[in-house]
Amino acid sequence: MSKRKEDALDPDTIALLQWCAEVEALFVAAGAKPDEAQQQIEENAEWFTDMFFDGLSPEEAAKAALN
């Protein structure tokens, strides 16, 4: 089944999702369980989105969240 054109994600959304996946991996590397890391990002989605658009690296965002 092909996706309709309007269902496709825009480049910013794709980049944000990839960035969040990197932040999540850093949480896991710091000792969080994968489901805990994902929950952290979901519960603070607006904050992480702001950090992404402010130009923070995944490492900077993870450090801010872990402090």
CHARMM internal coordinates of N, CA and C (Angstrom, degrees):
IC EDIT
DIST 1 N 1 CA 1.4329
DIST 1 CA 1 C 1.5239
ANGL 1 N 1 CA 1 C 109.45
DIST 1 C 2 N 1.3111
ANGL 1 CA 1 C 2 N 118.49
DIHE 1 N 1 CA 1 C 2 N 127.37
DIST 2 N 2 CA 1.4572
ANGL 1 C 2 N 2 CA 120.19
DIHE 1 CA 1 C 2 N 2 CA 179.56
DIST 2 CA 2 C 1.5173
ANGL 2 N 2 CA 2 C 110.49
DIHE 1 C 2 N 2 CA 2 C -89.13
DIST 2 C 3 N 1.3119
ANGL 2 CA 2 C 3 N 114.22
DIHE 2 N 2 CA 2 C 3 N 149.70
DIST 3 N 3 CA 1.4611
ANGL 2 C 3 N 3 CA 119.66
DIHE 2 CA 2 C 3 N 3 CA 178.63
DIST 3 CA 3 C 1.5139
ANGL 3 N 3 CA 3 C 109.42
DIHE 2 C 3 N 3 CA 3 C -78.71
DIST 3 C 4 N 1.3114
ANGL 3 CA 3 C 4 N 115.07
DIHE 3 N 3 CA 3 C 4 N 146.01
DIST 4 N 4 CA 1.4520
ANGL 3 C 4 N 4 CA 119.13
DIHE 3 CA 3 C 4 N 4 CA 173.69
DIST 4 CA 4 C 1.5164
ANGL 4 N 4 CA 4 C 107.85
DIHE 3 C 4 N 4 CA 4 C -72.80
DIST 4 C 5 N 1.3160
ANGL 4 CA 4 C 5 N 116.18
DIHE 4 N 4 CA 4 C 5 N 152.92
DIST 5 N 5 CA 1.4584
ANGL 4 C 5 N 5 CA 120.25
DIHE 4 CA 4 C 5 N 5 CA -176.93
DIST 5 CA 5 C 1.5246
ANGL 5 N 5 CA 5 C 111.90
DIHE 4 C 5 N 5 CA 5 C -58.06
DIST 5 C 6 N 1.3255
ANGL 5 CA 5 C 6 N 118.73
DIHE 5 N 5 CA 5 C 6 N -38.95
DIST 6 N 6 CA 1.4582
ANGL 5 C 6 N 6 CA 120.57
DIHE 5 CA 5 C 6 N 6 CA -178.10
DIST 6 CA 6 C 1.5302
ANGL 6 N 6 CA 6 C 112.80
DIHE 5 C 6 N 6 CA 6 C -72.34
DIST 6 C 7 N 1.3286
ANGL 6 CA 6 C 7 N 118.52
DIHE 6 N 6 CA 6 C 7 N -12.36
DIST 7 N 7 CA 1.4571
ANGL 6 C 7 N 7 CA 122.03
DIHE 6 CA 6 C 7 N 7 CA 177.08
DIST 7 CA 7 C 1.5305
ANGL 7 N 7 CA 7 C 112.23
DIHE 6 C 7 N 7 CA 7 C -85.36
DIST 7 C 8 N 1.3160
ANGL 7 CA 7 C 8 N 117.51
DIHE 7 N 7 CA 7 C 8 N -10.33
DIST 8 N 8 CA 1.4633
ANGL 7 C 8 N 8 CA 121.21
DIHE 7 CA 7 C 8 N 8 CA -178.29
DIST 8 CA 8 C 1.5325
ANGL 8 N 8 CA 8 C 109.57
DIHE 7 C 8 N 8 CA 8 C -71.38
DIST 8 C 9 N 1.3203
ANGL 8 CA 8 C 9 N 115.74
DIHE 8 N 8 CA 8 C 9 N 144.74
DIST 9 N 9 CA 1.4577
ANGL 8 C 9 N 9 CA 120.99
DIHE 8 CA 8 C 9 N 9 CA 178.82
DIST 9 CA 9 C 1.5213
ANGL 9 N 9 CA 9 C 110.05
DIHE 8 C 9 N 9 CA 9 C -82.86
DIST 9 C 10 N 1.3266
ANGL 9 CA 9 C 10 N 115.71
DIHE 9 N 9 CA 9 C 10 N 143.62
DIST 10 N 10 CA 1.4586
ANGL 9 C 10 N 10 CA 119.15
DIHE 9 CA 9 C 10 N 10 CA 177.83
DIST 10 CA 10 C 1.5283
ANGL 10 N 10 CA 10 C 109.10
DIHE 9 C 10 N 10 CA 10 C -77.46
DIST 10 C 11 N 1.3194
ANGL 10 CA 10 C 11 N 117.35
DIHE 10 N 10 CA 10 C 11 N 161.80
DIST 11 N 11 CA 1.4658
ANGL 10 C 11 N 11 CA 121.10
DIHE 10 CA 10 C 11 N 11 CA -177.14
DIST 11 CA 11 C 1.5350
ANGL 11 N 11 CA 11 C 113.97
DIHE 10 C 11 N 11 CA 11 C -58.09
DIST 11 C 12 N 1.3328
ANGL 11 CA 11 C 12 N 118.18
DIHE 11 N 11 CA 11 C 12 N -36.97
DIST 12 N 12 CA 1.4660
ANGL 11 C 12 N 12 CA 120.23
DIHE 11 CA 11 C 12 N 12 CA 178.39
DIST 12 CA 12 C 1.5191
ANGL 12 N 12 CA 12 C 111.50
DIHE 11 C 12 N 12 CA 12 C -63.82
DIST 12 C 13 N 1.3193
ANGL 12 CA 12 C 13 N 116.69
DIHE 12 N 12 CA 12 C 13 N -40.41
DIST 13 N 13 CA 1.4631
ANGL 12 C 13 N 13 CA 120.53
DIHE 12 CA 12 C 13 N 13 CA -179.96
DIST 13 CA 13 C 1.5214
ANGL 13 N 13 CA 13 C 110.30
DIHE 12 C 13 N 13 CA 13 C -66.45
DIST 13 C 14 N 1.3076
ANGL 13 CA 13 C 14 N 116.54
DIHE 13 N 13 CA 13 C 14 N -42.00
DIST 14 N 14 CA 1.4667
ANGL 13 C 14 N 14 CA 120.70
DIHE 13 CA 13 C 14 N 14 CA 178.52
DIST 14 CA 14 C 1.5275
ANGL 14 N 14 CA 14 C 109.77
DIHE 13 C 14 N 14 CA 14 C -62.22
DIST 14 C 15 N 1.3290
ANGL 14 CA 14 C 15 N 117.22
DIHE 14 N 14 CA 14 C 15 N -44.86
DIST 15 N 15 CA 1.4620
ANGL 14 C 15 N 15 CA 121.12
DIHE 14 CA 14 C 15 N 15 CA 179.63
DIST 15 CA 15 C 1.5278
ANGL 15 N 15 CA 15 C 110.77
DIHE 14 C 15 N 15 CA 15 C -63.58
DIST 15 C 16 N 1.3306
ANGL 15 CA 15 C 16 N 117.54
DIHE 15 N 15 CA 15 C 16 N -40.73
DIST 16 N 16 CA 1.4603
ANGL 15 C 16 N 16 CA 121.19
DIHE 15 CA 15 C 16 N 16 CA 178.23
DIST 16 CA 16 C 1.5216
ANGL 16 N 16 CA 16 C 111.07
DIHE 15 C 16 N 16 CA 16 C -63.16
DIST 16 C 17 N 1.3144
ANGL 16 CA 16 C 17 N 117.48
DIHE 16 N 16 CA 16 C 17 N -43.32
DIST 17 N 17 CA 1.4704
ANGL 16 C 17 N 17 CA 120.99
DIHE 16 CA 16 C 17 N 17 CA 179.33
DIST 17 CA 17 C 1.5267
ANGL 17 N 17 CA 17 C 111.08
DIHE 16 C 17 N 17 CA 17 C -63.34
DIST 17 C 18 N 1.3130
ANGL 17 CA 17 C 18 N 117.30
DIHE 17 N 17 CA 17 C 18 N -41.27
DIST 18 N 18 CA 1.4645
ANGL 17 C 18 N 18 CA 120.88
DIHE 17 CA 17 C 18 N 18 CA 178.04
DIST 18 CA 18 C 1.5202
ANGL 18 N 18 CA 18 C 110.50
DIHE 17 C 18 N 18 CA 18 C -65.43
DIST 18 C 19 N 1.3220
ANGL 18 CA 18 C 19 N 116.96
DIHE 18 N 18 CA 18 C 19 N -40.90
DIST 19 N 19 CA 1.4623
ANGL 18 C 19 N 19 CA 122.72
DIHE 18 CA 18 C 19 N 19 CA 178.65
DIST 19 CA 19 C 1.5279
ANGL 19 N 19 CA 19 C 110.04
DIHE 18 C 19 N 19 CA 19 C -62.07
DIST 19 C 20 N 1.3396
ANGL 19 CA 19 C 20 N 116.35
DIHE 19 N 19 CA 19 C 20 N -45.52
DIST 20 N 20 CA 1.4669
ANGL 19 C 20 N 20 CA 120.72
DIHE 19 CA 19 C 20 N 20 CA 178.72
DIST 20 CA 20 C 1.5286
ANGL 20 N 20 CA 20 C 111.15
DIHE 19 C 20 N 20 CA 20 C -62.72
DIST 20 C 21 N 1.3142
ANGL 20 CA 20 C 21 N 117.19
DIHE 20 N 20 CA 20 C 21 N -36.87
DIST 21 N 21 CA 1.4678
ANGL 20 C 21 N 21 CA 120.30
DIHE 20 CA 20 C 21 N 21 CA 177.65
DIST 21 CA 21 C 1.5245
ANGL 21 N 21 CA 21 C 110.31
DIHE 20 C 21 N 21 CA 21 C -63.51
DIST 21 C 22 N 1.3325
ANGL 21 CA 21 C 22 N 117.12
DIHE 21 N 21 CA 21 C 22 N -36.82
DIST 22 N 22 CA 1.4647
ANGL 21 C 22 N 22 CA 120.25
DIHE 21 CA 21 C 22 N 22 CA 177.41
DIST 22 CA 22 C 1.5299
ANGL 22 N 22 CA 22 C 110.71
DIHE 21 C 22 N 22 CA 22 C -67.80
DIST 22 C 23 N 1.3351
ANGL 22 CA 22 C 23 N 116.54
DIHE 22 N 22 CA 22 C 23 N -41.31
DIST 23 N 23 CA 1.4698
ANGL 22 C 23 N 23 CA 120.28
DIHE 22 CA 22 C 23 N 23 CA 177.54
DIST 23 CA 23 C 1.5285
ANGL 23 N 23 CA 23 C 109.33
DIHE 22 C 23 N 23 CA 23 C -62.23
DIST 23 C 24 N 1.3187
ANGL 23 CA 23 C 24 N 116.21
DIHE 23 N 23 CA 23 C 24 N -44.02
DIST 24 N 24 CA 1.4705
ANGL 23 C 24 N 24 CA 121.17
DIHE 23 CA 23 C 24 N 24 CA 179.07
DIST 24 CA 24 C 1.5254
ANGL 24 N 24 CA 24 C 110.78
DIHE 23 C 24 N 24 CA 24 C -59.04
DIST 24 C 25 N 1.3184
ANGL 24 CA 24 C 25 N 117.28
DIHE 24 N 24 CA 24 C 25 N -43.50
DIST 25 N 25 CA 1.4671
ANGL 24 C 25 N 25 CA 121.11
DIHE 24 CA 24 C 25 N 25 CA 178.91
DIST 25 CA 25 C 1.5277
ANGL 25 N 25 CA 25 C 110.80
DIHE 24 C 25 N 25 CA 25 C -62.59
DIST 25 C 26 N 1.3216
ANGL 25 CA 25 C 26 N 117.16
DIHE 25 N 25 CA 25 C 26 N -36.23
DIST 26 N 26 CA 1.4622
ANGL 25 C 26 N 26 CA 120.51
DIHE 25 CA 25 C 26 N 26 CA 177.91
DIST 26 CA 26 C 1.5272
ANGL 26 N 26 CA 26 C 110.72
DIHE 25 C 26 N 26 CA 26 C -67.91
DIST 26 C 27 N 1.3176
ANGL 26 CA 26 C 27 N 117.70
DIHE 26 N 26 CA 26 C 27 N -36.91
DIST 27 N 27 CA 1.4644
ANGL 26 C 27 N 27 CA 120.78
DIHE 26 CA 26 C 27 N 27 CA 175.44
DIST 27 CA 27 C 1.5248
ANGL 27 N 27 CA 27 C 110.42
DIHE 26 C 27 N 27 CA 27 C -61.47
DIST 27 C 28 N 1.3164
ANGL 27 CA 27 C 28 N 116.21
DIHE 27 N 27 CA 27 C 28 N -44.17
DIST 28 N 28 CA 1.4673
ANGL 27 C 28 N 28 CA 120.85
DIHE 27 CA 27 C 28 N 28 CA 179.78
DIST 28 CA 28 C 1.5278
ANGL 28 N 28 CA 28 C 109.65
DIHE 27 C 28 N 28 CA 28 C -64.55
DIST 28 C 29 N 1.3098
ANGL 28 CA 28 C 29 N 117.05
DIHE 28 N 28 CA 28 C 29 N -41.84
DIST 29 N 29 CA 1.4709
ANGL 28 C 29 N 29 CA 120.61
DIHE 28 CA 28 C 29 N 29 CA 178.26
DIST 29 CA 29 C 1.5292
ANGL 29 N 29 CA 29 C 111.25
DIHE 28 C 29 N 29 CA 29 C -62.52
DIST 29 C 30 N 1.3397
ANGL 29 CA 29 C 30 N 116.09
DIHE 29 N 29 CA 29 C 30 N -27.55
DIST 30 N 30 CA 1.4616
ANGL 29 C 30 N 30 CA 120.48
DIHE 29 CA 29 C 30 N 30 CA 179.50
DIST 30 CA 30 C 1.5219
ANGL 30 N 30 CA 30 C 112.17
DIHE 29 C 30 N 30 CA 30 C -85.40
DIST 30 C 31 N 1.3441
ANGL 30 CA 30 C 31 N 116.95
DIHE 30 N 30 CA 30 C 31 N -1.35
DIST 31 N 31 CA 1.4544
ANGL 30 C 31 N 31 CA 120.11
DIHE 30 CA 30 C 31 N 31 CA 174.57
DIST 31 CA 31 C 1.5138
ANGL 31 N 31 CA 31 C 116.59
DIHE 30 C 31 N 31 CA 31 C 116.11
DIST 31 C 32 N 1.3201
ANGL 31 CA 31 C 32 N 117.99
DIHE 31 N 31 CA 31 C 32 N -3.33
DIST 32 N 32 CA 1.4648
ANGL 31 C 32 N 32 CA 119.86
DIHE 31 CA 31 C 32 N 32 CA 178.33
DIST 32 CA 32 C 1.5318
ANGL 32 N 32 CA 32 C 109.96
DIHE 31 C 32 N 32 CA 32 C -75.64
DIST 32 C 33 N 1.3151
ANGL 32 CA 32 C 33 N 115.85
DIHE 32 N 32 CA 32 C 33 N 150.16
DIST 33 N 33 CA 1.4595
ANGL 32 C 33 N 33 CA 120.25
DIHE 32 CA 32 C 33 N 33 CA 172.50
DIST 33 CA 33 C 1.5280
ANGL 33 N 33 CA 33 C 107.23
DIHE 32 C 33 N 33 CA 33 C -74.16
DIST 33 C 34 N 1.3467
ANGL 33 CA 33 C 34 N 118.00
DIHE 33 N 33 CA 33 C 34 N 149.07
DIST 34 N 34 CA 1.4671
ANGL 33 C 34 N 34 CA 119.94
DIHE 33 CA 33 C 34 N 34 CA -178.43
DIST 34 CA 34 C 1.5327
ANGL 34 N 34 CA 34 C 113.57
DIHE 33 C 34 N 34 CA 34 C -53.06
DIST 34 C 35 N 1.3241
ANGL 34 CA 34 C 35 N 117.79
DIHE 34 N 34 CA 34 C 35 N -41.79
DIST 35 N 35 CA 1.4683
ANGL 34 C 35 N 35 CA 119.01
DIHE 34 CA 34 C 35 N 35 CA -178.81
DIST 35 CA 35 C 1.5343
ANGL 35 N 35 CA 35 C 111.04
DIHE 34 C 35 N 35 CA 35 C -69.09
DIST 35 C 36 N 1.3308
ANGL 35 CA 35 C 36 N 117.78
DIHE 35 N 35 CA 35 C 36 N -32.33
DIST 36 N 36 CA 1.4638
ANGL 35 C 36 N 36 CA 121.32
DIHE 35 CA 35 C 36 N 36 CA 176.70
DIST 36 CA 36 C 1.5283
ANGL 36 N 36 CA 36 C 110.62
DIHE 35 C 36 N 36 CA 36 C -68.31
DIST 36 C 37 N 1.3133
ANGL 36 CA 36 C 37 N 116.02
DIHE 36 N 36 CA 36 C 37 N -40.89
DIST 37 N 37 CA 1.4637
ANGL 36 C 37 N 37 CA 120.69
DIHE 36 CA 36 C 37 N 37 CA 179.52
DIST 37 CA 37 C 1.5222
ANGL 37 N 37 CA 37 C 110.49
DIHE 36 C 37 N 37 CA 37 C -63.68
DIST 37 C 38 N 1.3144
ANGL 37 CA 37 C 38 N 116.18
DIHE 37 N 37 CA 37 C 38 N -44.79
DIST 38 N 38 CA 1.4611
ANGL 37 C 38 N 38 CA 120.31
DIHE 37 CA 37 C 38 N 38 CA 178.84
DIST 38 CA 38 C 1.5264
ANGL 38 N 38 CA 38 C 110.70
DIHE 37 C 38 N 38 CA 38 C -63.88
DIST 38 C 39 N 1.3091
ANGL 38 CA 38 C 39 N 117.57
DIHE 38 N 38 CA 38 C 39 N -41.77
DIST 39 N 39 CA 1.4562
ANGL 38 C 39 N 39 CA 121.87
DIHE 38 CA 38 C 39 N 39 CA 179.71
DIST 39 CA 39 C 1.5290
ANGL 39 N 39 CA 39 C 111.03
DIHE 38 C 39 N 39 CA 39 C -62.65
DIST 39 C 40 N 1.3243
ANGL 39 CA 39 C 40 N 116.32
DIHE 39 N 39 CA 39 C 40 N -40.72
DIST 40 N 40 CA 1.4715
ANGL 39 C 40 N 40 CA 121.10
DIHE 39 CA 39 C 40 N 40 CA 178.08
DIST 40 CA 40 C 1.5245
ANGL 40 N 40 CA 40 C 110.41
DIHE 39 C 40 N 40 CA 40 C -57.32
DIST 40 C 41 N 1.3131
ANGL 40 CA 40 C 41 N 116.84
DIHE 40 N 40 CA 40 C 41 N -45.19
DIST 41 N 41 CA 1.4620
ANGL 40 C 41 N 41 CA 120.84
DIHE 40 CA 40 C 41 N 41 CA -178.96
DIST 41 CA 41 C 1.5249
ANGL 41 N 41 CA 41 C 110.55
DIHE 40 C 41 N 41 CA 41 C -69.14
DIST 41 C 42 N 1.3180
ANGL 41 CA 41 C 42 N 117.23
DIHE 41 N 41 CA 41 C 42 N -42.35
DIST 42 N 42 CA 1.4617
ANGL 41 C 42 N 42 CA 120.15
DIHE 41 CA 41 C 42 N 42 CA 179.81
DIST 42 CA 42 C 1.5256
ANGL 42 N 42 CA 42 C 111.78
DIHE 41 C 42 N 42 CA 42 C -63.20
DIST 42 C 43 N 1.3279
ANGL 42 CA 42 C 43 N 116.92
DIHE 42 N 42 CA 42 C 43 N -42.59
DIST 43 N 43 CA 1.4626
ANGL 42 C 43 N 43 CA 120.68
DIHE 42 CA 42 C 43 N 43 CA -177.94
DIST 43 CA 43 C 1.5278
ANGL 43 N 43 CA 43 C 112.67
DIHE 42 C 43 N 43 CA 43 C -70.40
DIST 43 C 44 N 1.3172
ANGL 43 CA 43 C 44 N 116.59
DIHE 43 N 43 CA 43 C 44 N -23.21
DIST 44 N 44 CA 1.4633
ANGL 43 C 44 N 44 CA 121.46
DIHE 43 CA 43 C 44 N 44 CA -178.24
DIST 44 CA 44 C 1.5300
ANGL 44 N 44 CA 44 C 111.27
DIHE 43 C 44 N 44 CA 44 C -119.81
DIST 44 C 45 N 1.3157
ANGL 44 CA 44 C 45 N 116.43
DIHE 44 N 44 CA 44 C 45 N 33.35
DIST 45 N 45 CA 1.4641
ANGL 44 C 45 N 45 CA 121.98
DIHE 44 CA 44 C 45 N 45 CA -174.08
DIST 45 CA 45 C 1.5284
ANGL 45 N 45 CA 45 C 112.65
DIHE 44 C 45 N 45 CA 45 C -55.62
DIST 45 C 46 N 1.3131
ANGL 45 CA 45 C 46 N 117.20
DIHE 45 N 45 CA 45 C 46 N -42.52
DIST 46 N 46 CA 1.4659
ANGL 45 C 46 N 46 CA 119.59
DIHE 45 CA 45 C 46 N 46 CA -178.20
DIST 46 CA 46 C 1.5268
ANGL 46 N 46 CA 46 C 111.04
DIHE 45 C 46 N 46 CA 46 C -64.79
DIST 46 C 47 N 1.3355
ANGL 46 CA 46 C 47 N 116.32
DIHE 46 N 46 CA 46 C 47 N -42.65
DIST 47 N 47 CA 1.4608
ANGL 46 C 47 N 47 CA 120.95
DIHE 46 CA 46 C 47 N 47 CA 179.57
DIST 47 CA 47 C 1.5288
ANGL 47 N 47 CA 47 C 110.63
DIHE 46 C 47 N 47 CA 47 C -63.24
DIST 47 C 48 N 1.3391
ANGL 47 CA 47 C 48 N 116.51
DIHE 47 N 47 CA 47 C 48 N -45.45
DIST 48 N 48 CA 1.4642
ANGL 47 C 48 N 48 CA 119.64
DIHE 47 CA 47 C 48 N 48 CA 179.22
DIST 48 CA 48 C 1.5249
ANGL 48 N 48 CA 48 C 111.11
DIHE 47 C 48 N 48 CA 48 C -65.48
DIST 48 C 49 N 1.3247
ANGL 48 CA 48 C 49 N 116.84
DIHE 48 N 48 CA 48 C 49 N -38.15
DIST 49 N 49 CA 1.4673
ANGL 48 C 49 N 49 CA 120.38
DIHE 48 CA 48 C 49 N 49 CA 177.61
DIST 49 CA 49 C 1.5248
ANGL 49 N 49 CA 49 C 110.09
DIHE 48 C 49 N 49 CA 49 C -61.65
DIST 49 C 50 N 1.3281
ANGL 49 CA 49 C 50 N 116.56
DIHE 49 N 49 CA 49 C 50 N -43.06
DIST 50 N 50 CA 1.4654
ANGL 49 C 50 N 50 CA 120.05
DIHE 49 CA 49 C 50 N 50 CA 177.48
DIST 50 CA 50 C 1.5222
ANGL 50 N 50 CA 50 C 110.95
DIHE 49 C 50 N 50 CA 50 C -60.93
DIST 50 C 51 N 1.3341
ANGL 50 CA 50 C 51 N 117.07
DIHE 50 N 50 CA 50 C 51 N -43.19
DIST 51 N 51 CA 1.4612
ANGL 50 C 51 N 51 CA 119.71
DIHE 50 CA 50 C 51 N 51 CA 179.70
DIST 51 CA 51 C 1.5249
ANGL 51 N 51 CA 51 C 110.84
DIHE 50 C 51 N 51 CA 51 C -63.30
DIST 51 C 52 N 1.3230
ANGL 51 CA 51 C 52 N 116.79
DIHE 51 N 51 CA 51 C 52 N -39.81
DIST 52 N 52 CA 1.4665
ANGL 51 C 52 N 52 CA 120.78
DIHE 51 CA 51 C 52 N 52 CA 178.11
DIST 52 CA 52 C 1.5268
ANGL 52 N 52 CA 52 C 110.34
DIHE 51 C 52 N 52 CA 52 C -59.85
DIST 52 C 53 N 1.3321
ANGL 52 CA 52 C 53 N 116.37
DIHE 52 N 52 CA 52 C 53 N -50.24
DIST 53 N 53 CA 1.4623
ANGL 52 C 53 N 53 CA 119.57
DIHE 52 CA 52 C 53 N 53 CA -177.27
DIST 53 CA 53 C 1.5316
ANGL 53 N 53 CA 53 C 112.69
DIHE 52 C 53 N 53 CA 53 C -74.00
DIST 53 C 54 N 1.3307
ANGL 53 CA 53 C 54 N 117.10
DIHE 53 N 53 CA 53 C 54 N -17.12
DIST 54 N 54 CA 1.4645
ANGL 53 C 54 N 54 CA 120.87
DIHE 53 CA 53 C 54 N 54 CA 172.92
DIST 54 CA 54 C 1.5280
ANGL 54 N 54 CA 54 C 111.72
DIHE 53 C 54 N 54 CA 54 C -80.88
DIST 54 C 55 N 1.3331
ANGL 54 CA 54 C 55 N 116.86
DIHE 54 N 54 CA 54 C 55 N -5.80
DIST 55 N 55 CA 1.4587
ANGL 54 C 55 N 55 CA 121.44
DIHE 54 CA 54 C 55 N 55 CA 174.70
DIST 55 CA 55 C 1.5173
ANGL 55 N 55 CA 55 C 115.52
DIHE 54 C 55 N 55 CA 55 C 91.11
DIST 55 C 56 N 1.3421
ANGL 55 CA 55 C 56 N 117.76
DIHE 55 N 55 CA 55 C 56 N 12.43
DIST 56 N 56 CA 1.4599
ANGL 55 C 56 N 56 CA 119.17
DIHE 55 CA 55 C 56 N 56 CA 177.92
DIST 56 CA 56 C 1.5245
ANGL 56 N 56 CA 56 C 109.98
DIHE 55 C 56 N 56 CA 56 C -69.42
DIST 56 C 57 N 1.3016
ANGL 56 CA 56 C 57 N 115.91
DIHE 56 N 56 CA 56 C 57 N 145.76
DIST 57 N 57 CA 1.4609
ANGL 56 C 57 N 57 CA 120.65
DIHE 56 CA 56 C 57 N 57 CA 174.85
DIST 57 CA 57 C 1.5307
ANGL 57 N 57 CA 57 C 107.84
DIHE 56 C 57 N 57 CA 57 C -76.34
DIST 57 C 58 N 1.3245
ANGL 57 CA 57 C 58 N 117.36
DIHE 57 N 57 CA 57 C 58 N 162.09
DIST 58 N 58 CA 1.4770
ANGL 57 C 58 N 58 CA 119.14
DIHE 57 CA 57 C 58 N 58 CA 174.85
DIST 58 CA 58 C 1.5312
ANGL 58 N 58 CA 58 C 111.64
DIHE 57 C 58 N 58 CA 58 C -56.62
DIST 58 C 59 N 1.3316
ANGL 58 CA 58 C 59 N 116.27
DIHE 58 N 58 CA 58 C 59 N -37.10
DIST 59 N 59 CA 1.4703
ANGL 58 C 59 N 59 CA 120.16
DIHE 58 CA 58 C 59 N 59 CA 179.76
DIST 59 CA 59 C 1.5304
ANGL 59 N 59 CA 59 C 111.06
DIHE 58 C 59 N 59 CA 59 C -64.50
DIST 59 C 60 N 1.3232
ANGL 59 CA 59 C 60 N 116.60
DIHE 59 N 59 CA 59 C 60 N -42.89
DIST 60 N 60 CA 1.4686
ANGL 59 C 60 N 60 CA 120.84
DIHE 59 CA 59 C 60 N 60 CA 179.00
DIST 60 CA 60 C 1.5299
ANGL 60 N 60 CA 60 C 110.87
DIHE 59 C 60 N 60 CA 60 C -64.56
DIST 60 C 61 N 1.3260
ANGL 60 CA 60 C 61 N 116.38
DIHE 60 N 60 CA 60 C 61 N -41.01
DIST 61 N 61 CA 1.4678
ANGL 60 C 61 N 61 CA 120.66
DIHE 60 CA 60 C 61 N 61 CA -179.97
DIST 61 CA 61 C 1.5176
ANGL 61 N 61 CA 61 C 111.01
DIHE 60 C 61 N 61 CA 61 C -66.85
DIST 61 C 62 N 1.3241
ANGL 61 CA 61 C 62 N 116.72
DIHE 61 N 61 CA 61 C 62 N -42.21
DIST 62 N 62 CA 1.4694
ANGL 61 C 62 N 62 CA 120.06
DIHE 61 CA 61 C 62 N 62 CA 179.42
DIST 62 CA 62 C 1.5233
ANGL 62 N 62 CA 62 C 110.11
DIHE 61 C 62 N 62 CA 62 C -64.48
DIST 62 C 63 N 1.3196
ANGL 62 CA 62 C 63 N 116.82
DIHE 62 N 62 CA 62 C 63 N -41.54
DIST 63 N 63 CA 1.4675
ANGL 62 C 63 N 63 CA 120.65
DIHE 62 CA 62 C 63 N 63 CA 179.37
DIST 63 CA 63 C 1.5279
ANGL 63 N 63 CA 63 C 110.01
DIHE 62 C 63 N 63 CA 63 C -62.77
DIST 63 C 64 N 1.3197
ANGL 63 CA 63 C 64 N 117.70
DIHE 63 N 63 CA 63 C 64 N -42.66
DIST 64 N 64 CA 1.4668
ANGL 63 C 64 N 64 CA 121.31
DIHE 63 CA 63 C 64 N 64 CA 179.04
DIST 64 CA 64 C 1.5198
ANGL 64 N 64 CA 64 C 110.79
DIHE 63 C 64 N 64 CA 64 C -63.52
DIST 64 C 65 N 1.3017
ANGL 64 CA 64 C 65 N 116.59
DIHE 64 N 64 CA 64 C 65 N -39.64
DIST 65 N 65 CA 1.4734
ANGL 64 C 65 N 65 CA 120.73
DIHE 64 CA 64 C 65 N 65 CA -178.11
DIST 65 CA 65 C 1.5204
ANGL 65 N 65 CA 65 C 111.96
DIHE 64 C 65 N 65 CA 65 C -73.01
DIST 65 C 66 N 1.3068
ANGL 65 CA 65 C 66 N 117.14
DIHE 65 N 65 CA 65 C 66 N -31.19
DIST 66 N 66 CA 1.4682
ANGL 65 C 66 N 66 CA 120.79
DIHE 65 CA 65 C 66 N 66 CA -177.08
DIST 66 CA 66 C 1.5260
ANGL 66 N 66 CA 66 C 112.05
DIHE 65 C 66 N 66 CA 66 C -83.96
DIST 66 C 67 N 1.3164
ANGL 66 CA 66 C 67 N 118.07
DIHE 66 N 66 CA 66 C 67 N -10.43
DIST 67 N 67 CA 1.4740
ANGL 66 C 67 N 67 CA 121.52
DIHE 66 CA 66 C 67 N 67 CA 178.99
DIST 67 CA 67 C 1.5041
ANGL 67 N 67 CA 67 C 111.23
DIHE 66 C 67 N 67 CA 67 C -92.15
END
COOR INIT
IC SEED 1 N 1 CA 1 C
IC BUILD
